[in-house]
Each structure stands twice: as structure tokens, then as C-alpha cells.
Amino acid sequence: MSRVGLKSITLTDKVTVTETKGLVVVEGPKGKLDFQLPRGIGFSAEGNEVTITRADESRQVRALHGTARSLVNNMIIGVSTGYSKDLELVGVGFRAKLAGKALDLSLGKSHPILHPIPEGIKVTVDGTTKLKVEGIDKQAVGQFAAEVRAYYKPEPYKGKGIRYVGEYVRRKAGKSVGK
């Protein structure tokens, strides 16, 4: 039984949610997002309350019930406040800068890495080692941050790499010289 799917979603001011033929459209001050509800999942809006329902108790529909509710809730939060991820580059010579519609990363390799910035994502570079990824789509913001981080994950010996702000990297001891 999905406990997440049973919760209703409270709309904030200036956010409107409409549904036609299974397509949920959420509009707010930051933009507009849409989502196609899976088969067997229903939608009802009364006042400032949105409820996601399911048609039957089959295993697949029950599994999608909570997921659909979370995705609609994330869309509502995204168009009202937005999402952001903060990254930091740790390492000698590690730099980032914006180059048009791409992110130019210098990560100690023989070549610079140009990563294209998708539509709907805003990237700001503070100094040369701090990145802020912002957008209204939670999945797109997280995916872009994960792709950038994947170029050089934090390594455990010196701690070099691209990491999320506040991420703890467990350090290992280096080689010990014995007799």
C-alpha cells in the first residue's frame, strides 16, 4: 500500500494545476512543466488540494501511485521555488568557466572538457571552483550535476575531484613505509 500516494498535495499561491486526458500541466512564477500520468493513475483537484488516485489494486498501479504523486509534488515545488545543486572543484589547477551554452572544465587532463548546458538549466560559476546548477525540473538539475561530477569523482587519497557542497569524502591513508 502506497502511503506516499495517499497524501494530498497543497498548492501554493500563484501555482495552477490542470489535467486533460492524463496530461498534468503545472504553471507557476518560475515556469511551466507537464507530466503524462501512467495508465491506471487518476487526478483530482479541489480548491488548493490535489489528490492522485489509483484505479485498481494491481501491483503495477500501486507501484506507480506514490511515484506519480511525488513527481507532481516535485513539479509544484519546482515552478514555485525551483531547485539547485551546489558543486565545488577541489584540486590544484581545477577550474570551471562558462563558454557560451557550455561549461568549460579544466580538471588536470590533457584537454578541457566542454559539457553542454541543457535548456531550462542555469549554471553560475562563483570564482573558478564553485558551481551552482539551478532549474525548475528536479530531475534535470540532479542529472546535470551528476554528469558534471562524473568527470572527476572525489578520490579518497588526496580528496581531489568534483563534489557536492557539504559532501564528506572518506580519506584513506597512503602507503606506509615499513622496515
C-alpha positions in Angstrom: 0.0 0.0 0.0 1.4 3.3 -1.0 1.4 5.7 1.9 3.0 8.5 -0.2 0.4 8.3 -2.9 -2.5 8.7 -0.3 -1.2 12.1 0.8 -2.8 15.1 -0.8 -0.7 18.0 -2.2 -1.4 21.5 -1.1 -0.9 24.1 -3.8 1.0 27.3 -3.0 -0.1 30.8 -4.2 0.3 31.6 -7.9 0.6 27.9 -8.9 -2.1 26.4 -11.1 -2.5 22.7 -11.9 -4.7 21.4 -14.8 -5.2 18.0 -16.2 -6.6 16.9 -19.6 -6.6 13.3 -20.8 -3.9 12.3 -18.3 -1.5 15.2 -19.0 -0.9 17.2 -15.9 0.3 20.8 -16.5 1.7 22.8 -13.6 2.3 26.6 -14.1 3.9 28.9 -11.6 6.0 32.1 -11.4 9.2 30.3 -12.5 7.8 28.4 -15.5 5.6 25.6 -16.8 6.1 21.8 -16.5 4.0 18.9 -17.7 3.7 15.2 -16.9 1.8 12.3 -18.5 0.1 10.2 -15.8 0.6 6.5 -16.2 -2.3 4.2 -17.1 -4.4 3.5 -14.0 -3.5 6.7 -12.2 -6.1 9.4 -11.7 -6.0 13.0 -10.8 -8.4 15.3 -9.0 -8.1 19.0 -7.9 -10.4 20.6 -5.4 -9.6 24.2 -4.4 -5.9 24.2 -3.4 -5.7 20.5 -2.8 -4.5 18.0 -5.5 -5.1 14.3 -5.0 -3.6 11.4 -7.0 -5.8 8.3 -7.1 -5.4 4.8 -8.5 -8.0 2.8 -10.5 -7.3 -0.6 -9.1 -5.1 -2.5 -6.6 -2.8 -4.3 -9.1 0.9 -4.4 -8.3 2.0 -2.2 -11.1 -0.6 0.5 -10.4 0.2 0.5 -6.7 3.9 0.9 -7.5 3.2 3.9 -9.8 0.8 5.6 -7.4 3.4 7.0 -5.0 5.8 7.8 -7.8 3.2 9.8 -9.7 2.3 11.8 -6.6 6.0 12.6 -5.9 6.6 13.7 -9.4 3.6 16.1 -9.4 4.7 17.4 -6.0 8.2 18.0 -7.3 6.8 19.9 -10.3 4.8 22.1 -8.0 7.8 22.9 -5.8 9.9 23.5 -8.9 7.7 26.1 -10.6 7.2 27.9 -7.3 10.7 27.9 -5.7 13.0 25.9 -8.1 15.8 23.5 -7.3 19.5 24.0 -7.1 22.7 21.9 -6.6 26.0 23.3 -5.5 29.2 21.7 -6.7 32.8 22.5 -5.8 36.1 21.6 -7.6 38.9 20.5 -5.3 42.3 20.1 -6.8 45.3 22.1 -8.0 44.5 23.7 -11.3 40.9 22.6 -11.3 38.8 25.4 -12.9 35.4 26.0 -14.4 34.0 28.7 -16.6 31.1 29.3 -18.8 31.7 29.2 -22.6 28.5 30.2 -24.3 26.0 27.4 -23.8 28.6 25.0 -22.4 30.5 24.5 -19.2 34.3 24.6 -19.7 36.0 22.4 -17.1 39.8 22.2 -16.6 40.4 19.1 -14.5 44.1 18.3 -14.9 43.6 16.3 -18.0 45.4 17.0 -21.3 42.3 18.7 -22.8 39.5 20.9 -21.5 36.1 19.3 -21.1 33.1 21.2 -22.7 29.8 20.0 -21.2 26.7 21.4 -23.0 24.2 23.1 -20.7 20.7 21.8 -21.5 17.6 24.1 -22.0 16.0 25.1 -18.7 19.2 24.8 -16.6 21.0 27.8 -15.4 24.7 27.4 -14.3 26.6 30.1 -12.5 30.3 29.9 -11.7 31.5 31.7 -8.5 35.2 32.3 -8.6 36.7 29.4 -10.5 35.9 26.5 -8.2 32.2 26.8 -7.2 29.3 25.9 -9.5 25.6 26.4 -8.9 23.1 24.5 -11.0 19.5 25.8 -10.9 16.3 25.0 -12.6 12.6 24.1 -12.2 12.9 20.4 -13.1 14.3 18.4 -10.2 15.4 15.5 -12.4 17.2 17.7 -14.9 19.1 19.7 -12.3 20.2 16.5 -10.5 21.1 14.8 -13.8 23.2 17.7 -15.0 25.0 17.9 -11.6 25.7 14.2 -11.6 27.0 14.3 -15.2 29.4 17.1 -14.3 30.5 15.3 -11.1 31.1 12.1 -13.1 34.0 13.7 -15.0 36.2 13.5 -11.9 34.6 11.9 -8.8 36.3 12.7 -5.5 39.1 10.3 -4.9 39.9 9.0 -1.4 43.6 9.7 -1.2 44.0 13.4 -1.8 40.3 14.3 -1.9 40.6 15.8 -5.4 37.6 15.9 -7.7 34.2 17.5 -8.2 32.0 17.1 -5.2 28.7 18.4 -3.9 29.0 21.2 -1.3 28.9 19.6 2.1 29.7 16.1 0.7 32.0 14.1 3.0 34.8 12.2 1.3 36.3 9.4 3.4 40.0 9.7 3.2 42.3 6.7 3.1 45.8 6.5 4.4 48.6 6.4 1.8 51.3 3.9 1.6 53.1 3.2 4.8 56.8 2.8 4.7 57.8 -0.2 6.8 61.1 -1.8 7.7 
